[in-house]
Each structure stands twice: as C-alpha cells, then as structure tokens.
C-alpha cells in the first residue's frame, strides 16, 4: 500500500520502519516482563543482542537458500538483496542459536531465556507483518471478500486485483498470541512452557495460513518451505509440553539464583527504607522531660535543720 516515503529527498522503506518499531516494542516488552524473571538488566540486554545479531543473519541466509536458483544463476544477487528479502523462520532459528550461545557462556538454562524472549519475538514479528503489508509482499490469494485488499502499482503484490490481506491476518494473530504468552510467563510455569506453546500455536497457524498465500516462495515437495519447517516446530512444541507434563522439565524461575549485581541494589533500598522508618519514629516519639532532684521524704529531717536546734 505504501512501499516507501520520502524524507529530505531520501526514500525510506516502510518495511524497515515497521521492523524498527517492532524491535523497539520487543525491547520495551522485554524490559516490562523482566520482573517475572531473575535476570539482571545486563543479562537481558546481552542475550537480546546475541539473538538480534544471529536472528538477522539467519533470516538473510534462509532467504538465500530459498532463492538458491537465482543465487546460482547470478551470484551478484547476494549483493543486490543485502537490504531486502528476509525469512522469519531463519530469524527464529538464528535467534535461538544466539540465545544458546549466551546460555552456554553464562551457564544459564536455555529454556529460561527462550521463555523470556519469545513474547518479545512475537510482538516484533507482528509489527514486521504490518511492514510486509505496506511493502506488498507475503500477499494472499486472489479472492473477493469484505476484507480483501486491492494493492496499487509500485509494490510487490499484483496491482488492481482483490487479494486476501494475509499479512494483516497474521499480524492480528501474533498480537493475540503475544498476550497469551505473557500471561503464561507471569504464572511462572516450568521452563520451556512458554516456548512450547509458541511452537505449537504459531506452527499450526503458519502451516494453515500458507494455504491462503499466493506470493512466490520456496517449496519442499508439495509444501512451502514454511509449512515444512512448521511441522517440525509443532512436533518439537508437543514434545516439550510432554516433558513438562511428566515432570522431566520442572525447574521454574524461582529455582534461579538472584543475580549478584541485583543484590547490592536491593540491600541499599532496604537500608534506605530502614533509615526512613527510624527517622519517622524519632520525629513521632515525644522528648522525655528532664529528671529533677529527688525531694527529701517527709519522715526525714534535713541536716541543716537539726544543727540549728542543737
């Protein structure tokens, strides 16, 4: 609908804008949901950096694999498509690889990190699909329905033909899925629970929505590349849910140690609270009156009075 817009003479692609917004939204969500984990800010940002870098690399590599015929026919195609053409499942696989590397280096449970990052991944993906809509890629089949979209010329989608907006349909699903996964994360379920439900629910959705797409993409036999990968995603998610159900995966966020760098902050906060309470008590407690010299009892005679009588 709007592949790009011009700012100060520069053409800005809407896909890039929506991808950047998606990344920002994902980082914000990661910051908000950190309270449901025991990861420090440094751990969260470092793991996210690994996931983002390898995620972009995986998305690009899988796109070239899908378009391998064009790459073989014209190797310069690799350079021409450096700024365009990404496959989500490549980003997902690459992101998992980045998280795995960080988990091994820091000796953290792998699924504790994936459970934490998956909702942010889904949110970023939702914004990315809106970018696909603006660019006209990933379009649906020709179909006259109340929700069909006619794309103008200049985009990747065929112009002047009513098409299913599969990009917006998937974006709506992903926003809902993100909310569901955050609710599961809040319940502090065993590690891999959030990841497993994502794999099952998104795998089923992606396998189904592929039947309604009409854009050019790679195929493995009768299935599209994404449908082929979705089968393994669904089976992997089901296997993880079985492991959680049988108790083989039973550790939760409560089994993780508190990050060392977080302890001084909590101790300082506790000391400040204690000091403020003591100050408040000191202000409320009335000052005790100064004690006076005890008066002589009525039964005793003062010495000076006895001396006068003598």
DRENKOL-819858 format. One record per residue (C-alpha): residue in one letter; chain; x, y, z. Coordinates in nm, 4 decimals, decimal comma. Layout:
N
+------+-------+----------+----------+----------+
! fike ! vexvo !        X !        Y !        Z !
+------+-------+----------+----------+----------+
!    a !     A !        X !        Y !        Z !
...
+------+-------+----------+----------+----------+
//
This chain:
310
+------+-------+----------+----------+----------+
! fike ! vexvo !        X !        Y !        Z !
+------+-------+----------+----------+----------+
!    x !     A !   0,0000 !   0,0000 !   0,0000 !
!    x !     A !   0,2884 !   0,2344 !   0,0827 !
!    x !     A !   0,6246 !   0,0715 !  -0,0013 !
!    x !     A !   0,8227 !   0,3818 !   0,0940 !
!    x !     A !   0,8036 !   0,7539 !   0,1664 !
!    x !     A !   1,0429 !   1,0418 !   0,1084 !
!    x !     A !   1,2077 !   1,2477 !   0,3831 !
!    x !     A !   1,4508 !   1,5264 !   0,2859 !
!    x !     A !   1,4946 !   1,3662 !  -0,0526 !
!    x !     A !   1,5688 !   1,0221 !   0,0898 !
!    x !     A !   1,3456 !   0,7208 !   0,0225 !
!    x !     A !   1,2590 !   0,5412 !   0,3453 !
!    x !     A !   1,1104 !   0,1883 !   0,3101 !
!    x !     A !   0,8060 !   0,1266 !   0,5282 !
!    x !     A !   0,9150 !  -0,2307 !   0,5877 !
!    x !     A !   1,2308 !  -0,1010 !   0,7553 !
!    x !     A !   1,0326 !   0,1489 !   0,9624 !
!    x !     A !   0,7895 !  -0,1156 !   1,0888 !
!    x !     A !   1,0751 !  -0,3572 !   1,1585 !
!    x !     A !   1,2487 !  -0,0898 !   1,3676 !
!    x !     A !   0,9237 !  -0,0181 !   1,5550 !
!    x !     A !   0,8805 !  -0,3899 !   1,6134 !
!    x !     A !   1,2305 !  -0,4186 !   1,7566 !
!    x !     A !   1,1662 !  -0,1209 !   1,9846 !
!    x !     A !   0,8343 !  -0,2673 !   2,1002 !
!    x !     A !   1,0038 !  -0,6025 !   2,1665 !
!    x !     A !   1,2766 !  -0,4399 !   2,3777 !
!    x !     A !   1,0152 !  -0,2480 !   2,5779 !
!    x !     A !   0,8205 !  -0,5686 !   2,6418 !
!    x !     A !   1,1394 !  -0,7467 !   2,7478 !
!    x !     A !   1,2042 !  -0,4659 !   2,9951 !
!    x !     A !   0,8499 !  -0,4843 !   3,1331 !
!    x !     A !   0,8417 !  -0,8648 !   3,1701 !
!    x !     A !   1,1858 !  -0,8859 !   3,3336 !
!    x !     A !   1,0106 !  -0,8613 !   3,6713 !
!    x !     A !   0,8723 !  -1,2124 !   3,6089 !
!    x !     A !   1,2269 !  -1,3489 !   3,5802 !
!    x !     A !   1,5512 !  -1,3327 !   3,7767 !
!    x !     A !   1,7655 !  -1,1904 !   3,5011 !
!    x !     A !   1,9600 !  -0,8707 !   3,5523 !
!    x !     A !   1,9444 !  -0,5832 !   3,3042 !
!    x !     A !   2,2898 !  -0,6745 !   3,1758 !
!    x !     A !   2,1913 !  -1,0380 !   3,1201 !
!    x !     A !   1,8705 !  -0,9402 !   2,9400 !
!    x !     A !   2,0382 !  -0,6907 !   2,7067 !
!    x !     A !   2,3378 !  -0,9125 !   2,6334 !
!    x !     A !   2,1244 !  -1,2144 !   2,5470 !
!    x !     A !   1,8942 !  -0,9948 !   2,3348 !
!    x !     A !   2,1951 !  -0,8631 !   2,1423 !
!    x !     A !   2,3108 !  -1,2161 !   2,0622 !
!    x !     A !   1,9603 !  -1,3106 !   1,9496 !
!    x !     A !   1,9155 !  -0,9998 !   1,7303 !
!    x !     A !   2,2501 !  -1,0325 !   1,5505 !
!    x !     A !   2,2221 !  -1,4033 !   1,4741 !
!    x !     A !   1,8492 !  -1,3630 !   1,4038 !
!    x !     A !   1,9151 !  -1,1146 !   1,1232 !
!    x !     A !   2,1909 !  -1,3375 !   0,9894 !
!    x !     A !   1,9645 !  -1,6431 !   0,9937 !
!    x !     A !   1,6808 !  -1,4562 !   0,8200 !
!    x !     A !   1,9145 !  -1,3485 !   0,5415 !
!    x !     A !   2,0798 !  -1,6879 !   0,4950 !
!    x !     A !   1,7480 !  -1,8754 !   0,4785 !
!    x !     A !   1,6206 !  -1,6259 !   0,2193 !
!    x !     A !   1,9233 !  -1,7004 !   0,0013 !
!    x !     A !   1,8658 !  -2,0736 !   0,0492 !
!    x !     A !   1,5042 !  -2,0337 !  -0,0637 !
!    x !     A !   1,6239 !  -1,8344 !  -0,3669 !
!    x !     A !   1,9172 !  -2,0658 !  -0,4348 !
!    x !     A !   1,8339 !  -2,0986 !  -0,8056 !
!    x !     A !   1,8726 !  -1,7244 !  -0,8576 !
!    x !     A !   2,1893 !  -1,7199 !  -0,6486 !
!    x !     A !   2,3442 !  -1,9943 !  -0,8631 !
!    x !     A !   2,2339 !  -1,8256 !  -1,1846 !
!    x !     A !   2,3628 !  -1,4848 !  -1,0764 !
!    x !     A !   2,5942 !  -1,4724 !  -0,7698 !
!    x !     A !   2,5686 !  -1,0914 !  -0,7668 !
!    x !     A !   2,2119 !  -1,1499 !  -0,6471 !
!    x !     A !   2,3624 !  -1,1893 !  -0,2991 !
!    x !     A !   2,4852 !  -0,8291 !  -0,3009 !
!    x !     A !   2,1702 !  -0,6891 !  -0,4618 !
!    x !     A !   1,9496 !  -0,8390 !  -0,1895 !
!    x !     A !   2,1532 !  -0,7493 !   0,1169 !
!    x !     A !   1,8948 !  -0,4872 !   0,2214 !
!    x !     A !   1,5833 !  -0,6834 !   0,1280 !
!    x !     A !   1,4486 !  -1,0332 !   0,1482 !
!    x !     A !   1,4253 !  -1,1962 !   0,4917 !
!    x !     A !   1,2601 !  -1,5204 !   0,6038 !
!    x !     A !   1,1091 !  -1,5243 !   0,9526 !
!    x !     A !   1,1883 !  -1,8852 !   1,0330 !
!    x !     A !   1,5521 !  -1,8083 !   0,9571 !
!    x !     A !   1,5384 !  -1,5271 !   1,2122 !
!    x !     A !   1,3769 !  -1,7627 !   1,4646 !
!    x !     A !   1,6394 !  -2,0340 !   1,4191 !
!    x !     A !   1,9245 !  -1,7832 !   1,4239 !
!    x !     A !   1,7840 !  -1,6120 !   1,7321 !
!    x !     A !   1,7649 !  -1,9451 !   1,9139 !
!    x !     A !   2,1271 !  -2,0040 !   1,8221 !
!    x !     A !   2,2250 !  -1,6673 !   1,9684 !
!    x !     A !   2,0392 !  -1,7409 !   2,2917 !
!    x !     A !   2,2019 !  -2,0851 !   2,3099 !
!    x !     A !   2,5499 !  -1,9352 !   2,2793 !
!    x !     A !   2,4801 !  -1,6838 !   2,5567 !
!    x !     A !   2,3222 !  -1,9500 !   2,7799 !
!    x !     A !   2,6281 !  -2,1744 !   2,7433 !
!    x !     A !   2,8672 !  -1,8898 !   2,8172 !
!    x !     A !   2,6800 !  -1,7805 !   3,1296 !
!    x !     A !   2,5695 !  -2,1312 !   3,2356 !
!    x !     A !   2,2013 !  -2,0384 !   3,2325 !
!    x !     A !   1,9107 !  -2,2745 !   3,1495 !
!    x !     A !   1,8425 !  -2,2393 !   2,7754 !
!    x !     A !   1,4635 !  -2,2510 !   2,8062 !
!    x !     A !   1,4611 !  -1,9938 !   3,0853 !
!    x !     A !   1,5910 !  -1,7444 !   2,8279 !
!    x !     A !   1,3694 !  -1,8575 !   2,5396 !
!    x !     A !   1,0573 !  -1,8335 !   2,7576 !
!    x !     A !   1,1592 !  -1,4787 !   2,8451 !
!    x !     A !   1,2327 !  -1,3652 !   2,4894 !
!    x !     A !   0,9586 !  -1,5409 !   2,2893 !
!    x !     A !   0,6776 !  -1,2907 !   2,3706 !
!    x !     A !   0,9028 !  -1,0057 !   2,2529 !
!    x !     A !   0,9849 !  -1,2013 !   1,9371 !
!    x !     A !   0,6139 !  -1,2444 !   1,8649 !
!    x !     A !   0,5440 !  -0,8745 !   1,9197 !
!    x !     A !   0,8261 !  -0,7718 !   1,6875 !
!    x !     A !   0,7017 !  -1,0201 !   1,4277 !
!    x !     A !   0,3539 !  -0,8657 !   1,4441 !
!    x !     A !   0,4946 !  -0,5245 !   1,3517 !
!    x !     A !   0,7060 !  -0,6841 !   1,0800 !
!    x !     A !   0,3957 !  -0,8319 !   0,9158 !
!    x !     A !   0,2452 !  -0,4830 !   0,9010 !
!    x !     A !   0,5633 !  -0,3829 !   0,7204 !
!    x !     A !   0,5011 !  -0,6687 !   0,4763 !
!    x !     A !   0,1548 !  -0,5256 !   0,4119 !
!    x !     A !   0,2981 !  -0,1830 !   0,3282 !
!    x !     A !   0,5605 !  -0,3390 !   0,1025 !
!    x !     A !   0,3050 !  -0,5635 !  -0,0657 !
!    x !     A !   0,4990 !  -0,8850 !  -0,0035 !
!    x !     A !   0,3641 !  -1,2060 !   0,1555 !
!    x !     A !   0,0259 !  -1,1325 !  -0,0047 !
!    x !     A !  -0,2708 !  -1,3660 !  -0,0098 !
!    x !     A !  -0,4559 !  -1,5390 !  -0,2885 !
!    x !     A !  -0,6967 !  -1,3653 !  -0,5241 !
!    x !     A !  -1,0320 !  -1,3600 !  -0,3513 !
!    x !     A !  -1,3284 !  -1,1199 !  -0,3375 !
!    x !     A !  -1,4242 !  -1,0896 !   0,0303 !
!    x !     A !  -1,5200 !  -0,7962 !   0,2552 !
!    x !     A !  -1,1622 !  -0,7895 !   0,3872 !
!    x !     A !  -0,9840 !  -0,8223 !   0,0517 !
!    x !     A !  -0,7322 !  -0,5528 !  -0,0431 !
!    x !     A !  -0,6537 !  -0,4104 !  -0,3860 !
!    x !     A !  -0,2875 !  -0,3103 !  -0,3967 !
!    x !     A !  -0,1725 !  -0,0165 !  -0,6107 !
!    x !     A !   0,1176 !  -0,0298 !  -0,8512 !
!    x !     A !   0,4689 !   0,0055 !  -0,7139 !
!    x !     A !   0,4596 !  -0,2752 !  -0,4585 !
!    x !     A !   0,5447 !  -0,6449 !  -0,4680 !
!    x !     A !   0,1787 !  -0,7533 !  -0,4828 !
!    x !     A !  -0,0145 !  -0,7706 !  -0,8118 !
!    x !     A !  -0,1916 !  -0,4380 !  -0,8685 !
!    x !     A !  -0,5656 !  -0,3982 !  -0,9270 !
!    x !     A !  -0,6607 !  -0,7459 !  -0,8017 !
!    x !     A !  -0,8536 !  -0,8146 !  -0,4775 !
!    x !     A !  -0,6235 !  -1,0190 !  -0,2538 !
!    x !     A !  -0,6553 !  -1,1621 !   0,0953 !
!    x !     A !  -0,4529 !  -0,9463 !   0,3393 !
!    x !     A !  -0,2711 !  -1,2451 !   0,4887 !
!    x !     A !  -0,0100 !  -1,0053 !   0,6303 !
!    x !     A !  -0,2665 !  -0,8237 !   0,8478 !
!    x !     A !  -0,4400 !  -1,1501 !   0,9373 !
!    x !     A !  -0,1133 !  -1,2886 !   1,0708 !
!    x !     A !  -0,0310 !  -0,9624 !   1,2479 !
!    x !     A !  -0,3635 !  -0,9738 !   1,4361 !
!    x !     A !  -0,2990 !  -1,3363 !   1,5341 !
!    x !     A !   0,0502 !  -1,2505 !   1,6588 !
!    x !     A !  -0,0728 !  -0,9657 !   1,8809 !
!    x !     A !  -0,3202 !  -1,2059 !   2,0436 !
!    x !     A !  -0,0547 !  -1,4774 !   2,0755 !
!    x !     A !   0,1827 !  -1,2303 !   2,2428 !
!    x !     A !  -0,0779 !  -1,1516 !   2,5099 !
!    x !     A !  -0,1363 !  -1,5240 !   2,5731 !
!    x !     A !   0,2341 !  -1,5970 !   2,6113 !
!    x !     A !   0,2846 !  -1,3060 !   2,8537 !
!    x !     A !   0,0030 !  -1,4455 !   3,0713 !
!    x !     A !   0,1737 !  -1,7857 !   3,0758 !
!    x !     A !   0,5088 !  -1,6234 !   3,1610 !
!    x !     A !   0,3504 !  -1,4423 !   3,4577 !
!    x !     A !   0,2360 !  -1,7738 !   3,6078 !
!    x !     A !   0,5998 !  -1,8883 !   3,6498 !
!    x !     A !   0,5384 !  -2,2250 !   3,4848 !
!    x !     A !   0,8268 !  -2,4731 !   3,4352 !
!    x !     A !   1,0909 !  -2,3669 !   3,1852 !
!    x !     A !   1,0011 !  -2,4400 !   2,8189 !
!    x !     A !   0,6259 !  -2,3952 !   2,8785 !
!    x !     A !   0,6070 !  -2,0569 !   2,7038 !
!    x !     A !   0,8388 !  -2,1746 !   2,4255 !
!    x !     A !   0,6401 !  -2,4939 !   2,3715 !
!    x !     A !   0,3031 !  -2,3189 !   2,3438 !
!    x !     A !   0,4535 !  -2,0695 !   2,0998 !
!    x !     A !   0,5912 !  -2,3513 !   1,8831 !
!    x !     A !   0,2586 !  -2,5346 !   1,8759 !
!    x !     A !   0,0256 !  -2,2373 !   1,8287 !
!    x !     A !   0,2350 !  -2,0474 !   1,5769 !
!    x !     A !   0,3310 !  -2,3663 !   1,3930 !
!    x !     A !  -0,0339 !  -2,4593 !   1,3424 !
!    x !     A !  -0,1216 !  -2,1034 !   1,2370 !
!    x !     A !   0,1681 !  -2,0733 !   0,9922 !
!    x !     A !   0,1006 !  -2,4127 !   0,8374 !
!    x !     A !  -0,2628 !  -2,3108 !   0,7814 !
!    x !     A !  -0,2141 !  -1,9533 !   0,6575 !
!    x !     A !   0,0352 !  -2,0721 !   0,3952 !
!    x !     A !  -0,2529 !  -2,2294 !   0,2033 !
!    x !     A !  -0,4033 !  -1,8823 !   0,1570 !
!    x !     A !  -0,0860 !  -1,7118 !   0,0352 !
!    x !     A !  -0,0115 !  -1,6586 !  -0,3305 !
!    x !     A !   0,3318 !  -1,4948 !  -0,3290 !
!    x !     A !   0,6370 !  -1,6621 !  -0,4739 !
!    x !     A !   0,8273 !  -1,8631 !  -0,2137 !
!    x !     A !   1,0274 !  -2,1804 !  -0,1912 !
!    x !     A !   0,8724 !  -2,5255 !  -0,1762 !
!    x !     A !   0,9742 !  -2,8645 !  -0,0387 !
!    x !     A !   0,7711 !  -3,1059 !  -0,2437 !
!    x !     A !   0,4031 !  -3,0107 !  -0,2182 !
!    x !     A !   0,4614 !  -2,7967 !   0,0915 !
!    x !     A !   0,6035 !  -2,4471 !   0,1133 !
!    x !     A !   0,9326 !  -2,4069 !   0,2987 !
!    x !     A !   0,7483 !  -2,2513 !   0,5949 !
!    x !     A !   0,4953 !  -2,5370 !   0,6076 !
!    x !     A !   0,7781 !  -2,7900 !   0,6046 !
!    x !     A !   0,9510 !  -2,6151 !   0,8966 !
!    x !     A !   0,6166 !  -2,5720 !   1,0783 !
!    x !     A !   0,5720 !  -2,9491 !   1,1013 !
!    x !     A !   0,8953 !  -2,9839 !   1,2989 !
!    x !     A !   0,8070 !  -2,6765 !   1,5053 !
!    x !     A !   0,4725 !  -2,8298 !   1,6090 !
!    x !     A !   0,6276 !  -3,1685 !   1,6893 !
!    x !     A !   0,9030 !  -3,0015 !   1,8922 !
!    x !     A !   0,6486 !  -2,7969 !   2,0877 !
!    x !     A !   0,4390 !  -3,1048 !   2,1651 !
!    x !     A !   0,7488 !  -3,2923 !   2,2825 !
!    x !     A !   0,8387 !  -3,0053 !   2,5190 !
!    x !     A !   0,4851 !  -2,9993 !   2,6625 !
!    x !     A !   0,5075 !  -3,3731 !   2,7279 !
!    x !     A !   0,8405 !  -3,3257 !   2,9082 !
!    x !     A !   0,6853 !  -3,0503 !   3,1208 !
!    x !     A !   0,3761 !  -3,2605 !   3,1950 !
!    x !     A !   0,5794 !  -3,5641 !   3,3014 !
!    x !     A !   0,7976 !  -3,3509 !   3,5286 !
!    x !     A !   1,1229 !  -3,4010 !   3,3384 !
!    x !     A !   1,1267 !  -3,0233 !   3,2908 !
!    x !     A !   1,0185 !  -2,8856 !   3,6256 !
!    x !     A !   1,2543 !  -2,6012 !   3,7151 !
!    x !     A !   1,0947 !  -2,2575 !   3,7331 !
!    x !     A !   1,2214 !  -1,9024 !   3,7669 !
!    x !     A !   1,2134 !  -1,9494 !   4,1446 !
!    x !     A !   1,4961 !  -2,2045 !   4,1116 !
!    x !     A !   1,7314 !  -1,9476 !   3,9598 !
!    x !     A !   1,9698 !  -1,7590 !   4,1909 !
!    x !     A !   1,9264 !  -1,3877 !   4,2341 !
!    x !     A !   2,1762 !  -1,2021 !   4,0105 !
!    x !     A !   2,4772 !  -1,0810 !   4,2114 !
!    x !     A !   2,4546 !  -0,7294 !   4,0664 !
!    x !     A !   2,0936 !  -0,7025 !   4,1801 !
!    x !     A !   2,1681 !  -0,7803 !   4,5466 !
!    x !     A !   2,3533 !  -0,4527 !   4,6296 !
!    x !     A !   2,0616 !  -0,2540 !   4,4834 !
!    x !     A !   1,8088 !  -0,4415 !   4,6954 !
!    x !     A !   2,0286 !  -0,4097 !   5,0069 !
!    x !     A !   2,0714 !  -0,0348 !   4,9520 !
!    x !     A !   1,6981 !   0,0026 !   4,9015 !
!    x !     A !   1,6345 !  -0,1930 !   5,2225 !
!    x !     A !   1,8802 !   0,0249 !   5,4176 !
!    x !     A !   1,7130 !   0,3411 !   5,2869 !
!    x !     A !   1,3718 !   0,2086 !   5,3904 !
!    x !     A !   1,5002 !   0,1183 !   5,7398 !
!    x !     A !   1,6627 !   0,4609 !   5,7819 !
!    x !     A !   1,3455 !   0,6423 !   5,6780 !
!    x !     A !   1,1374 !   0,4364 !   5,9231 !
!    x !     A !   1,3794 !   0,5123 !   6,2079 !
!    x !     A !   1,3706 !   0,8833 !   6,1228 !
!    x !     A !   0,9926 !   0,8833 !   6,1216 !
!    x !     A !   0,9809 !   0,7088 !   6,4606 !
!    x !     A !   1,2257 !   0,9615 !   6,6058 !
!    x !     A !   1,0076 !   1,2505 !   6,4909 !
!    x !     A !   0,6911 !   1,0973 !   6,6364 !
!    x !     A !   0,8372 !   0,9961 !   6,9800 !
!    x !     A !   0,7946 !   1,2890 !   7,2306 !
!    x !     A !   1,1030 !   1,4157 !   7,4135 !
!    x !     A !   1,1261 !   1,2844 !   7,7722 !
!    x !     A !   1,1234 !   1,5529 !   8,0477 !
!    x !     A !   1,4470 !   1,6104 !   8,2301 !
!    x !     A !   1,4583 !   1,4401 !   8,5689 !
!    x !     A !   1,4547 !   1,6702 !   8,8768 !
!    x !     A !   1,6494 !   1,6239 !   9,2016 !
!    x !     A !   1,4531 !   1,3983 !   9,4365 !
!    x !     A !   1,2903 !   1,5816 !   9,7239 !
!    x !     A !   1,3513 !   1,4723 !  10,0808 !
!    x !     A !   1,0908 !   1,2391 !  10,2237 !
!    x !     A !   0,8530 !   1,3839 !  10,4819 !
!    x !     A !   0,9760 !   1,1461 !  10,7547 !
!    x !     A !   1,3403 !   1,2597 !  10,7271 !
!    x !     A !   1,4800 !   1,5796 !  10,8835 !
!    x !     A !   1,7208 !   1,7892 !  10,6887 !
!    x !     A !   2,0689 !   1,8109 !  10,8349 !
!    x !     A !   2,0777 !   2,1921 !  10,8486 !
!    x !     A !   1,7526 !   2,1990 !  11,0453 !
!    x !     A !   1,8906 !   1,9550 !  11,3075 !
!    x !     A !   2,2062 !   2,1595 !  11,3532 !
!    x !     A !   2,0051 !   2,4775 !  11,4322 !
!    x !     A !   1,8139 !   2,3009 !  11,7109 !
!    x !     A !   2,1298 !   2,1747 !  11,8677 !
+------+-------+----------+----------+----------+
//
